[in-house]
Amino acid sequence: MKLVVTVSATANYCYAMKTLGRRVAANLASAGITDPGVAIIAGDNSREVKDAAKGWKDALPSNWSVEHLNVAEENKDDPNYKAAAQILIAKLRGAAFAEARRHTPDYCW
C-alpha cells in the first residue's frame, strides 16, 4: 500500500506541526503500517516550516520520505479567514495534492 500524507502551514501556523508528525507516526505504528510512504509539507520557506519538516522526518519511520514544498509567502498583514488568506490556503493545499498525485498513491490523507 502506498500512502501519502499532506499537510500545509506557513510560519505563523507551525506551532503544532512537530506534534502532528509524532501523532501521525504513532497512528502508523498503531495501524501496523510498515510500507514506505511520503509526507508532503506545503508551506513557505521559513525556518519554522523547515523545522517542522525536519520534525516529521525525525518522527516518521525511516522508510518514509518527507518533502517540503516552498509554495507561497504568507502576508502577515492579511486578516485571517478573508479572501487573501483563503487563496493562500488553496495554493498550499493545491500544491500538496498535485505533488501527492505525482506519487500515484493508493491512499492520500
WOBEL-V491622 format. One line per field, one symbol per residue. phi: phi as a letter, one per 30 degrees, with the letter a starting at -180 (. if undefined). burial: # if it has 9 or more other ideal C-beta (glycine too) atoms within 8 Angstrom, else .. A space follows every 10 residues. Layout:
# WOBEL-V491622
phi=???
burial=???
This chain:
# WOBEL-V491622
phi=.ccbccbbac edccecddde eddddddddd didcddbbcc ccaccddddd dddddddddd eddccbcccd caddcddddd iceddddddd dddddddddd dddhddbbc
burial=.######### #..#..##.# ##.##..##. ..#...#### ####.#.### ###.##..## #..#.####. #..#...#.. ....##.##. ###.###.## ..#.#..#.
